[in-house]
């Protein structure tokens, strides 16, 4: 039995609506104020929420924001119950993540039609998400084992050498081999994490509610974060001296969560360091232009052809026969998708054996 939560401070609406819905076979929960409604939503995980806009205390917009931040109701269909005089404000509600609205007073047919429309829409979204996940799963079924075998063979070979030559090799060599094993294990973790991250991104792309929630966060001091991340990654490659960072932007917060922002910067800087020689410079710059926050990451590494740039998609492997690429080619793809999910721009300029520059932009707010 599907569960519907009705939130309204008007007792007669609660009574009439809940009675109608129970008659239609739904399990109904009611709340006469916003805070109680949020608490019930958290406890019972309704399949759909009907909520009045104008309520004392926490109004409908506040309820919507809070239930969208609850892990169990992030994608729950949410329908506003609105008076005719409030109809002009419904664009605000839809922009905040509501799925639909019904103007009071409404008839039985209008209410049931609105609810049925959400069931159909939700079913289509779930099917679309599952199709996406299945497609990703099928497309990596060949690449993922190959990448895992490549790294696992490195681990096995190092361990086998230690096992067969334990009485002959020196302590220094054992430490070097142990370091290789640790490095390979960390690459395996990165491969798995990027695969799972990509699958979760496909789910978000297919869900308007998840996209709305993703875009509701911001990152304070994004420029300072660039330098911190760059130093951490450069230290992994023992290349801190190769960094050339020029960041003059202050007093902004980027319209993206710190987790997503960190992932973008991490993947792009790691890519630049991994596919360029030690001693060559990595240039990182940021600036404001046309009300957008821009970041550029440039290397003098192996570069890519225009065909390779155009074909950036899941599982892209650039010259696997010549260059070993870990992470099943998802690093650039993940960064690009995250930027575009936040209505930013993402551009790659590259020449083979000369280098690559990635420039992306994000929206921002000024901080006083």
C-alpha atoms as a printed R data frame, in Angstrom:
    type eleno elety resid chain resno       x       y       z
1   ATOM     1    CA   UNK     A     1   0.000   0.000   0.000
2   ATOM     2    CA   UNK     A     2   1.446   3.365  -1.029
3   ATOM     3    CA   UNK     A     3   1.862   5.984   1.690
4   ATOM     4    CA   UNK     A     4   0.842   9.628   1.230
5   ATOM     5    CA   UNK     A     5   1.634  12.427   3.676
6   ATOM     6    CA   UNK     A     6  -0.739  15.424   3.720
7   ATOM     7    CA   UNK     A     7   0.472  18.634   5.408
8   ATOM     8    CA   UNK     A     8  -1.982  21.525   5.858
9   ATOM     9    CA   UNK     A     9  -2.937  23.802   8.747
10  ATOM    10    CA   UNK     A    10  -6.601  23.801   7.647
11  ATOM    11    CA   UNK     A    11  -8.314  20.961   9.500
12  ATOM    12    CA   UNK     A    12 -11.154  20.605   6.999
13  ATOM    13    CA   UNK     A    13  -8.674  20.097   4.144
14  ATOM    14    CA   UNK     A    14  -6.749  17.493   6.123
15  ATOM    15    CA   UNK     A    15  -9.944  15.611   6.955
16  ATOM    16    CA   UNK     A    16 -11.513  15.713   3.497
17  ATOM    17    CA   UNK     A    17  -8.296  14.947   1.623
18  ATOM    18    CA   UNK     A    18  -7.217  12.115   3.919
19  ATOM    19    CA   UNK     A    19 -10.697  10.545   3.773
20  ATOM    20    CA   UNK     A    20 -10.706  10.697  -0.018
21  ATOM    21    CA   UNK     A    21  -7.230   9.160  -0.272
22  ATOM    22    CA   UNK     A    22  -8.014   6.363   2.169
23  ATOM    23    CA   UNK     A    23 -11.094   5.567   0.101
24  ATOM    24    CA   UNK     A    24  -8.756   5.271  -2.911
25  ATOM    25    CA   UNK     A    25  -6.689   2.665  -1.049
26  ATOM    26    CA   UNK     A    26  -3.768   4.763   0.199
27  ATOM    27    CA   UNK     A    27  -2.224   4.716   3.666
28  ATOM    28    CA   UNK     A    28  -2.483   8.354   4.757
29  ATOM    29    CA   UNK     A    29  -0.491  10.343   7.317
30  ATOM    30    CA   UNK     A    30  -1.439  13.912   8.250
31  ATOM    31    CA   UNK     A    31   0.273  16.897   9.851
32  ATOM    32    CA   UNK     A    32  -1.213  20.286  10.721
33  ATOM    33    CA   UNK     A    33   2.113  22.143  10.625
34  ATOM    34    CA   UNK     A    34   5.353  22.037   8.683
35  ATOM    35    CA   UNK     A    35   7.724  20.829  11.402
36  ATOM    36    CA   UNK     A    36   5.466  17.923  12.308
37  ATOM    37    CA   UNK     A    37   5.193  17.076   8.624
38  ATOM    38    CA   UNK     A    38   8.978  16.936   8.235
39  ATOM    39    CA   UNK     A    39   9.244  14.718  11.316
40  ATOM    40    CA   UNK     A    40   6.621  12.316   9.953
41  ATOM    41    CA   UNK     A    41   8.337  12.263   6.554
42  ATOM    42    CA   UNK     A    42  11.589  11.317   8.250
43  ATOM    43    CA   UNK     A    43   9.953   8.505  10.212
44  ATOM    44    CA   UNK     A    44   7.561   6.896   7.716
45  ATOM    45    CA   UNK     A    45   9.184   7.628   4.299
46  ATOM    46    CA   UNK     A    46   6.031   8.501   2.336
47  ATOM    47    CA   UNK     A    47   5.728   7.653  -1.343
48  ATOM    48    CA   UNK     A    48   4.237  11.107  -2.055
49  ATOM    49    CA   UNK     A    49   3.791  14.376  -0.136
50  ATOM    50    CA   UNK     A    50   0.923  16.872  -0.482
51  ATOM    51    CA   UNK     A    51   1.778  20.150   1.237
52  ATOM    52    CA   UNK     A    52   0.118  23.524   1.731
53  ATOM    53    CA   UNK     A    53   2.275  26.592   1.064
54  ATOM    54    CA   UNK     A    54   0.964  29.203   3.520
55  ATOM    55    CA   UNK     A    55   1.319  27.797   7.020
56  ATOM    56    CA   UNK     A    56   2.427  29.455  10.269
57  ATOM    57    CA   UNK     A    57   5.944  28.618  11.378
58  ATOM    58    CA   UNK     A    58   7.588  26.470   8.727
59  ATOM    59    CA   UNK     A    59   5.813  27.149   5.421
60  ATOM    60    CA   UNK     A    60   5.578  24.847   2.418
61  ATOM    61    CA   UNK     A    61   8.826  26.076   0.873
62  ATOM    62    CA   UNK     A    62  10.631  25.322   4.128
63  ATOM    63    CA   UNK     A    63   9.083  21.863   4.283
64  ATOM    64    CA   UNK     A    64  10.200  21.175   0.711
65  ATOM    65    CA   UNK     A    65  13.772  22.212   1.464
66  ATOM    66    CA   UNK     A    66  13.944  20.049   4.580
67  ATOM    67    CA   UNK     A    67  12.449  16.902   3.052
68  ATOM    68    CA   UNK     A    68  14.739  17.215   0.042
69  ATOM    69    CA   UNK     A    69  17.668  17.136   2.477
70  ATOM    70    CA   UNK     A    70  16.413  13.980   4.196
71  ATOM    71    CA   UNK     A    71  18.160  10.891   2.776
72  ATOM    72    CA   UNK     A    72  14.906   8.918   2.560
73  ATOM    73    CA   UNK     A    73  12.822  11.619   0.790
74  ATOM    74    CA   UNK     A    74  15.318  13.192  -1.608
75  ATOM    75    CA   UNK     A    75  13.355  12.053  -4.658
76  ATOM    76    CA   UNK     A    76   9.877  11.669  -3.134
77  ATOM    77    CA   UNK     A    77   7.198  13.270  -5.376
78  ATOM    78    CA   UNK     A    78   6.123  16.575  -3.781
79  ATOM    79    CA   UNK     A    79   2.900  18.388  -4.730
80  ATOM    80    CA   UNK     A    80   2.020  21.843  -3.404
81  ATOM    81    CA   UNK     A    81  -1.551  22.641  -2.383
82  ATOM    82    CA   UNK     A    82  -1.974  26.307  -3.223
83  ATOM    83    CA   UNK     A    83  -4.697  28.934  -3.068
84  ATOM    84    CA   UNK     A    84  -5.610  30.631  -6.339
85  ATOM    85    CA   UNK     A    85  -4.006  33.871  -5.090
86  ATOM    86    CA   UNK     A    86  -0.687  32.025  -4.608
87  ATOM    87    CA   UNK     A    87  -0.631  30.494  -8.072
88  ATOM    88    CA   UNK     A    88   1.602  33.236  -9.440
89  ATOM    89    CA   UNK     A    89   4.293  32.180  -6.945
90  ATOM    90    CA   UNK     A    90   4.364  28.556  -8.039
91  ATOM    91    CA   UNK     A    91   7.369  29.072 -10.303
92  ATOM    92    CA   UNK     A    92   9.357  29.576  -7.102
93  ATOM    93    CA   UNK     A    93   8.090  26.276  -5.770
94  ATOM    94    CA   UNK     A    94   8.928  24.402  -8.949
95  ATOM    95    CA   UNK     A    95  12.411  25.921  -9.050
96  ATOM    96    CA   UNK     A    96  12.961  24.761  -5.476
97  ATOM    97    CA   UNK     A    97  12.239  21.180  -6.484
98  ATOM    98    CA   UNK     A    98   8.463  20.659  -6.260
99  ATOM    99    CA   UNK     A    99   7.024  18.243  -8.806
100 ATOM   100    CA   UNK     A   100   3.569  19.779  -9.273
101 ATOM   101    CA   UNK     A   101   0.890  21.927  -7.662
102 ATOM   102    CA   UNK     A   102  -2.897  21.795  -7.250
103 ATOM   103    CA   UNK     A   103  -5.029  24.909  -6.834
104 ATOM   104    CA   UNK     A   104  -7.494  24.825  -3.917
105 ATOM   105    CA   UNK     A   105 -10.330  24.082  -3.857
106 ATOM   106    CA   UNK     A   106  -9.691  20.976  -5.952
107 ATOM   107    CA   UNK     A   107 -12.000  18.172  -7.019
108 ATOM   108    CA   UNK     A   108 -11.473  14.479  -6.439
109 ATOM   109    CA   UNK     A   109 -10.633  13.968 -10.116
110 ATOM   110    CA   UNK     A   110  -8.047  16.773 -10.088
111 ATOM   111    CA   UNK     A   111  -6.332  15.363  -6.999
112 ATOM   112    CA   UNK     A   112  -6.279  11.766  -8.217
113 ATOM   113    CA   UNK     A   113  -5.093  12.829 -11.681
114 ATOM   114    CA   UNK     A   114  -2.192  14.800 -10.174
115 ATOM   115    CA   UNK     A   115  -1.187  11.871  -7.962
116 ATOM   116    CA   UNK     A   116  -1.468   9.331 -10.792
117 ATOM   117    CA   UNK     A   117   0.695  11.571 -12.986
118 ATOM   118    CA   UNK     A   118   3.424  11.453 -10.339
119 ATOM   119    CA   UNK     A   119   3.274   7.658 -10.088
120 ATOM   120    CA   UNK     A   120   3.688   7.383 -13.862
121 ATOM   121    CA   UNK     A   121   6.484   9.963 -13.915
122 ATOM   122    CA   UNK     A   122   8.297   8.323 -11.012
123 ATOM   123    CA   UNK     A   123   8.050   4.909 -12.671
124 ATOM   124    CA   UNK     A   124   9.484   6.288 -15.920
125 ATOM   125    CA   UNK     A   125  12.354   7.981 -14.068
126 ATOM   126    CA   UNK     A   126  13.178   4.796 -12.162
127 ATOM   127    CA   UNK     A   127  13.159   2.817 -15.402
128 ATOM   128    CA   UNK     A   128  15.343   5.417 -17.110
129 ATOM   129    CA   UNK     A   129  17.819   5.360 -14.210
130 ATOM   130    CA   UNK     A   130  17.924   1.564 -14.221
131 ATOM   131    CA   UNK     A   131  18.460   1.526 -17.987
132 ATOM   132    CA   UNK     A   132  21.345   3.972 -17.558
133 ATOM   133    CA   UNK     A   133  22.904   1.854 -14.805
134 ATOM   134    CA   UNK     A   134  22.491  -1.297 -16.898
135 ATOM   135    CA   UNK     A   135  24.075   0.421 -19.891
136 ATOM   136    CA   UNK     A   136  27.065   1.569 -17.842
137 ATOM   137    CA   UNK     A   137  27.388  -1.882 -16.326
138 ATOM   138    CA   UNK     A   138  27.420  -3.547 -19.738
139 ATOM   139    CA   UNK     A   139  29.884  -1.046 -21.179
140 ATOM   140    CA   UNK     A   140  32.417  -1.613 -18.392
141 ATOM   141    CA   UNK     A   141  32.046  -5.370 -18.253
142 ATOM   142    CA   UNK     A   142  35.055  -5.784 -20.551
143 ATOM   143    CA   UNK     A   143  37.160  -2.771 -19.572
144 ATOM   144    CA   UNK     A   144  36.909  -3.154 -15.806
145 ATOM   145    CA   UNK     A   145  38.356  -6.699 -15.652
146 ATOM   146    CA   UNK     A   146  41.199  -5.636 -17.965
147 ATOM   147    CA   UNK     A   147  42.172  -2.702 -15.749
148 ATOM   148    CA   UNK     A   148  41.896  -4.765 -12.592
149 ATOM   149    CA   UNK     A   149  44.040  -7.524 -14.086
150 ATOM   150    CA   UNK     A   150  46.678  -5.018 -15.157
151 ATOM   151    CA   UNK     A   151  47.104  -3.654 -11.646
152 ATOM   152    CA   UNK     A   152  46.629  -6.994  -9.886
153 ATOM   153    CA   UNK     A   153  49.395  -8.486 -12.020
154 ATOM   154    CA   UNK     A   154  51.720  -5.772 -10.745
155 ATOM   155    CA   UNK     A   155  50.829  -6.687  -7.162
156 ATOM   156    CA   UNK     A   156  51.227 -10.418  -7.811
157 ATOM   157    CA   UNK     A   157  54.558 -10.009  -9.611
158 ATOM   158    CA   UNK     A   158  56.027  -7.884  -6.824
159 ATOM   159    CA   UNK     A   159  54.772 -10.241  -4.117
160 ATOM   160    CA   UNK     A   160  55.996 -13.302  -6.052
161 ATOM   161    CA   UNK     A   161  59.446 -11.782  -6.448
162 ATOM   162    CA   UNK     A   162  59.651 -11.143  -2.694
163 ATOM   163    CA   UNK     A   163  58.463 -14.690  -1.977
164 ATOM   164    CA   UNK     A   164  60.936 -16.344  -4.354
165 ATOM   165    CA   UNK     A   165  63.923 -14.179  -3.472
166 ATOM   166    CA   UNK     A   166  63.348 -13.482   0.217
167 ATOM   167    CA   UNK     A   167  66.768 -14.834   1.219
168 ATOM   168    CA   UNK     A   168  68.639 -12.830  -1.395
169 ATOM   169    CA   UNK     A   169  67.116  -9.366  -1.721
170 ATOM   170    CA   UNK     A   170  68.210  -6.500   0.482
171 ATOM   171    CA   UNK     A   171  66.002  -4.551   2.870
172 ATOM   172    CA   UNK     A   172  66.059  -1.493   0.599
173 ATOM   173    CA   UNK     A   173  64.707  -3.497  -2.340
174 ATOM   174    CA   UNK     A   174  62.002  -5.054  -0.163
175 ATOM   175    CA   UNK     A   175  60.861  -1.562   0.820
176 ATOM   176    CA   UNK     A   176  60.756  -0.498  -2.827
177 ATOM   177    CA   UNK     A   177  58.690  -3.545  -3.780
178 ATOM   178    CA   UNK     A   178  56.358  -2.968  -0.837
179 ATOM   179    CA   UNK     A   179  55.929   0.604  -2.036
180 ATOM   180    CA   UNK     A   180  55.001  -0.681  -5.503
181 ATOM   181    CA   UNK     A   181  52.413  -3.026  -3.990
182 ATOM   182    CA   UNK     A   182  50.872  -0.207  -1.949
183 ATOM   183    CA   UNK     A   183  50.790   2.069  -5.000
184 ATOM   184    CA   UNK     A   184  49.071  -0.611  -7.084
185 ATOM   185    CA   UNK     A   185  46.534  -1.293  -4.332
186 ATOM   186    CA   UNK     A   186  45.689   2.405  -4.165
187 ATOM   187    CA   UNK     A   187  45.174   2.451  -7.936
188 ATOM   188    CA   UNK     A   188  42.766  -0.467  -7.604
189 ATOM   189    CA   UNK     A   189  40.789   1.498  -5.041
190 ATOM   190    CA   UNK     A   190  40.724   4.519  -7.380
191 ATOM   191    CA   UNK     A   191  39.448   2.381 -10.264
192 ATOM   192    CA   UNK     A   192  36.610   0.996  -8.155
193 ATOM   193    CA   UNK     A   193  35.736   4.387  -6.650
194 ATOM   194    CA   UNK     A   194  35.580   6.097 -10.044
195 ATOM   195    CA   UNK     A   195  33.382   3.369 -11.455
196 ATOM   196    CA   UNK     A   196  30.922   3.668  -8.549
197 ATOM   197    CA   UNK     A   197  31.063   7.471  -8.725
198 ATOM   198    CA   UNK     A   198  30.246   7.400 -12.431
199 ATOM   199    CA   UNK     A   199  27.250   5.125 -11.863
200 ATOM   200    CA   UNK     A   200  25.949   7.476  -9.155
201 ATOM   201    CA   UNK     A   201  26.361  10.443 -11.529
202 ATOM   202    CA   UNK     A   202  24.252   8.701 -14.162
203 ATOM   203    CA   UNK     A   203  21.558   8.262 -11.525
204 ATOM   204    CA   UNK     A   204  21.675  11.966 -10.630
205 ATOM   205    CA   UNK     A   205  21.572  13.057 -14.274
206 ATOM   206    CA   UNK     A   206  18.359  11.085 -14.737
207 ATOM   207    CA   UNK     A   207  16.628  12.549 -11.660
208 ATOM   208    CA   UNK     A   208  15.445  16.193 -11.587
209 ATOM   209    CA   UNK     A   209  15.095  16.047  -7.797
210 ATOM   210    CA   UNK     A   210  18.634  14.781  -7.290
211 ATOM   211    CA   UNK     A   211  19.976  17.441  -9.660
212 ATOM   212    CA   UNK     A   212  18.137  20.155  -7.745
213 ATOM   213    CA   UNK     A   213  19.538  18.900  -4.463
214 ATOM   214    CA   UNK     A   214  23.065  18.621  -5.892
215 ATOM   215    CA   UNK     A   215  22.920  22.246  -7.045
216 ATOM   216    CA   UNK     A   216  21.798  23.550  -3.651
217 ATOM   217    CA   UNK     A   217  25.289  23.470  -2.107
218 ATOM   218    CA   UNK     A   218  28.237  25.865  -2.334
219 ATOM   219    CA   UNK     A   219  31.978  25.874  -1.676
220 ATOM   220    CA   UNK     A   220  33.601  28.630   0.347
221 ATOM   221    CA   UNK     A   221  37.130  29.743  -0.588
222 ATOM   222    CA   UNK     A   222  37.368  27.624  -3.750
223 ATOM   223    CA   UNK     A   223  40.714  29.164  -4.719
224 ATOM   224    CA   UNK     A   224  42.397  28.155  -1.466
225 ATOM   225    CA   UNK     A   225  41.096  24.628  -1.983
226 ATOM   226    CA   UNK     A   226  42.802  24.447  -5.397
227 ATOM   227    CA   UNK     A   227  46.212  25.027  -3.855
228 ATOM   228    CA   UNK     A   228  45.632  22.528  -1.044
229 ATOM   229    CA   UNK     A   229  44.524  19.795  -3.432
230 ATOM   230    CA   UNK     A   230  47.331  20.528  -5.898
231 ATOM   231    CA   UNK     A   231  49.995  20.207  -3.206
232 ATOM   232    CA   UNK     A   232  48.582  16.915  -1.917
233 ATOM   233    CA   UNK     A   233  48.513  15.353  -5.377
234 ATOM   234    CA   UNK     A   234  51.901  16.755  -6.401
235 ATOM   235    CA   UNK     A   235  53.448  15.286  -3.250
236 ATOM   236    CA   UNK     A   236  52.172  11.862  -4.337
237 ATOM   237    CA   UNK     A   237  54.167  12.237  -7.567
238 ATOM   238    CA   UNK     A   238  57.058  14.027  -5.794
239 ATOM   239    CA   UNK     A   239  56.450  17.031  -8.073
240 ATOM   240    CA   UNK     A   240  55.485  19.969  -5.876
241 ATOM   241    CA   UNK     A   241  58.209  22.074  -7.524
242 ATOM   242    CA   UNK     A   242  56.533  21.504 -10.902
243 ATOM   243    CA   UNK     A   243  53.411  23.408  -9.839
244 ATOM   244    CA   UNK     A   244  52.918  26.970 -11.058
245 ATOM   245    CA   UNK     A   245  49.781  28.304  -9.356
246 ATOM   246    CA   UNK     A   246  48.390  31.762 -10.103
247 ATOM   247    CA   UNK     A   247  45.143  32.413  -8.242
248 ATOM   248    CA   UNK     A   248  44.027  35.990  -7.601
249 ATOM   249    CA   UNK     A   249  40.303  35.448  -7.037
250 ATOM   250    CA   UNK     A   250  39.004  36.286  -3.562
251 ATOM   251    CA   UNK     A   251  35.663  36.880  -1.892
252 ATOM   252    CA   UNK     A   252  33.550  34.278  -3.685
253 ATOM   253    CA   UNK     A   253  31.897  30.950  -3.036
254 ATOM   254    CA   UNK     A   254  31.385  28.552  -5.942
255 ATOM   255    CA   UNK     A   255  27.881  27.208  -6.579
256 ATOM   256    CA   UNK     A   256  28.883  23.570  -6.154
257 ATOM   257    CA   UNK     A   257  29.332  21.271  -3.170
258 ATOM   258    CA   UNK     A   258  32.837  21.020  -1.746
259 ATOM   259    CA   UNK     A   259  32.805  17.259  -2.440
260 ATOM   260    CA   UNK     A   260  31.987  17.708  -6.140
261 ATOM   261    CA   UNK     A   261  34.415  20.611  -6.484
262 ATOM   262    CA   UNK     A   262  37.183  18.598  -4.802
263 ATOM   263    CA   UNK     A   263  36.534  15.685  -7.163
264 ATOM   264    CA   UNK     A   264  36.817  17.892 -10.263
265 ATOM   265    CA   UNK     A   265  40.066  19.533  -9.163
266 ATOM   266    CA   UNK     A   266  41.511  16.225  -7.962
267 ATOM   267    CA   UNK     A   267  40.835  14.418 -11.241
268 ATOM   268    CA   UNK     A   268  42.133  17.222 -13.470
269 ATOM   269    CA   UNK     A   269  45.343  17.876 -11.540
270 ATOM   270    CA   UNK     A   270  46.021  14.158 -11.135
271 ATOM   271    CA   UNK     A   271  45.504  13.713 -14.874
272 ATOM   272    CA   UNK     A   272  47.927  16.549 -15.662
273 ATOM   273    CA   UNK     A   273  50.630  15.145 -13.378
274 ATOM   274    CA   UNK     A   274  50.161  11.525 -14.406
275 ATOM   275    CA   UNK     A   275  50.489  12.181 -18.131
276 ATOM   276    CA   UNK     A   276  53.405  14.613 -18.085
277 ATOM   277    CA   UNK     A   277  57.069  14.123 -17.287
278 ATOM   278    CA   UNK     A   278  58.626  14.986 -13.957
279 ATOM   279    CA   UNK     A   279  60.313  18.369 -14.275
280 ATOM   280    CA   UNK     A   280  57.733  19.783 -16.695
281 ATOM   281    CA   UNK     A   281  55.492  22.523 -15.342
282 ATOM   282    CA   UNK     A   282  51.812  22.265 -14.438
283 ATOM   283    CA   UNK     A   283  50.109  25.665 -14.726
284 ATOM   284    CA   UNK     A   284  47.002  26.306 -12.613
285 ATOM   285    CA   UNK     A   285  45.157  29.596 -12.943
286 ATOM   286    CA   UNK     A   286  41.781  31.046 -11.929
287 ATOM   287    CA   UNK     A   287  39.926  34.232 -12.824
288 ATOM   288    CA   UNK     A   288  36.492  35.869 -13.076
289 ATOM   289    CA   UNK     A   289  35.015  36.570 -16.512
290 ATOM   290    CA   UNK     A   290  31.426  37.238 -17.651
291 ATOM   291    CA   UNK     A   291  30.117  36.524 -14.146
292 ATOM   292    CA   UNK     A   292  31.678  33.063 -14.119
293 ATOM   293    CA   UNK     A   293  34.517  31.602 -12.055
294 ATOM   294    CA   UNK     A   294  37.087  30.061 -14.407
295 ATOM   295    CA   UNK     A   295  39.851  27.566 -13.642
296 ATOM   296    CA   UNK     A   296  42.566  26.472 -16.056
297 ATOM   297    CA   UNK     A   297  44.873  23.458 -15.600
298 ATOM   298    CA   UNK     A   298  47.602  23.102 -18.220
299 ATOM   299    CA   UNK     A   299  50.378  20.541 -18.660
300 ATOM   300    CA   UNK     A   300  53.157  19.904 -21.168
301 ATOM   301    CA   UNK     A   301  52.501  16.189 -21.365
302 ATOM   302    CA   UNK     A   302  51.513  13.649 -23.975
303 ATOM   303    CA   UNK     A   303  48.398  15.493 -25.177
304 ATOM   304    CA   UNK     A   304  45.396  14.200 -27.106
305 ATOM   305    CA   UNK     A   305  44.228  14.338 -30.698
306 ATOM   306    CA   UNK     A   306  41.025  16.138 -31.665
307 ATOM   307    CA   UNK     A   307  39.412  12.781 -32.305
308 ATOM   308    CA   UNK     A   308  40.272  11.663 -28.788
309 ATOM   309    CA   UNK     A   309  38.903  14.879 -27.296
310 ATOM   310    CA   UNK     A   310  35.673  14.502 -29.251
311 ATOM   311    CA   UNK     A   311  35.273  10.919 -28.111
312 ATOM   312    CA   UNK     A   312  35.626  11.600 -24.388
313 ATOM   313    CA   UNK     A   313  32.976   9.378 -22.885
314 ATOM   314    CA   UNK     A   314  32.793   6.554 -20.412
315 ATOM   315    CA   UNK     A   315  35.667   4.100 -20.765
316 ATOM   316    CA   UNK     A   316  37.729   6.259 -23.158
317 ATOM   317    CA   UNK     A   317  41.206   4.773 -23.292
318 ATOM   318    CA   UNK     A   318  43.737   6.989 -25.020
319 ATOM   319    CA   UNK     A   319  46.358   4.903 -26.846
320 ATOM   320    CA   UNK     A   320  46.189   1.990 -24.450
321 ATOM   321    CA   UNK     A   321  48.753   0.116 -26.564
322 ATOM   322    CA   UNK     A   322  51.267   2.902 -25.997
323 ATOM   323    CA   UNK     A   323  50.265   4.473 -22.692
324 ATOM   324    CA   UNK     A   324  48.886   2.752 -19.634
325 ATOM   325    CA   UNK     A   325  45.795   4.541 -18.359
326 ATOM   326    CA   UNK     A   326  44.361   3.689 -14.972
327 ATOM   327    CA   UNK     A   327  40.903   4.521 -13.674
328 ATOM   328    CA   UNK     A   328  39.161   3.060 -16.765
329 ATOM   329    CA   UNK     A   329  39.279   6.472 -18.429
330 ATOM   330    CA   UNK     A   330  36.609   7.972 -16.214
331 ATOM   331    CA   UNK     A   331  38.533  10.829 -14.575
332 ATOM   332    CA   UNK     A   332  37.989  13.425 -17.309
333 ATOM   333    CA   UNK     A   333  34.476  12.178 -17.947
334 ATOM   334    CA   UNK     A   334  33.517  12.515 -14.277
335 ATOM   335    CA   UNK     A   335  34.975  16.031 -14.084
336 ATOM   336    CA   UNK     A   336  33.137  17.095 -17.246
337 ATOM   337    CA   UNK     A   337  29.807  15.662 -16.089
338 ATOM   338    CA   UNK     A   338  30.078  17.311 -12.665
339 ATOM   339    CA   UNK     A   339  30.777  20.723 -14.202
340 ATOM   340    CA   UNK     A   340  27.907  20.411 -16.673
341 ATOM   341    CA   UNK     A   341  25.534  19.223 -13.927
342 ATOM   342    CA   UNK     A   342  26.138  22.621 -12.324
343 ATOM   343    CA   UNK     A   343  25.489  24.530 -15.582
344 ATOM   344    CA   UNK     A   344  29.175  25.273 -16.042
345 ATOM   345    CA   UNK     A   345  31.337  25.044 -19.162
346 ATOM   346    CA   UNK     A   346  34.112  22.512 -19.810
347 ATOM   347    CA   UNK     A   347  36.629  22.813 -22.628
348 ATOM   348    CA   UNK     A   348  39.742  20.836 -23.567
349 ATOM   349    CA   UNK     A   349  42.523  22.188 -25.788
350 ATOM   350    CA   UNK     A   350  45.258  19.691 -26.583
351 ATOM   351    CA   UNK     A   351  47.971  18.724 -29.053
352 ATOM   352    CA   UNK     A   352  49.683  15.353 -29.190
353 ATOM   353    CA   UNK     A   353  53.133  15.401 -27.542
354 ATOM   354    CA   UNK     A   354  52.726  19.094 -26.695
355 ATOM   355    CA   UNK     A   355  50.241  19.166 -23.842
356 ATOM   356    CA   UNK     A   356  46.700  19.650 -22.641
357 ATOM   357    CA   UNK     A   357  44.788  22.553 -21.133
358 ATOM   358    CA   UNK     A   358  41.424  22.063 -19.457
359 ATOM   359    CA   UNK     A   359  39.383  25.209 -18.791
360 ATOM   360    CA   UNK     A   360  36.103  24.994 -16.919
361 ATOM   361    CA   UNK     A   361  33.747  27.506 -15.357
362 ATOM   362    CA   UNK     A   362  31.258  27.541 -12.495
363 ATOM   363    CA   UNK     A   363  28.689  30.002 -11.223
364 ATOM   364    CA   UNK     A   364  29.530  31.805  -7.998
365 ATOM   365    CA   UNK     A   365  28.216  34.148  -5.318
366 ATOM   366    CA   UNK     A   366  30.131  37.088  -3.907
367 ATOM   367    CA   UNK     A   367  30.993  36.986  -0.220
368 ATOM   368    CA   UNK     A   368  30.921  40.250   1.692
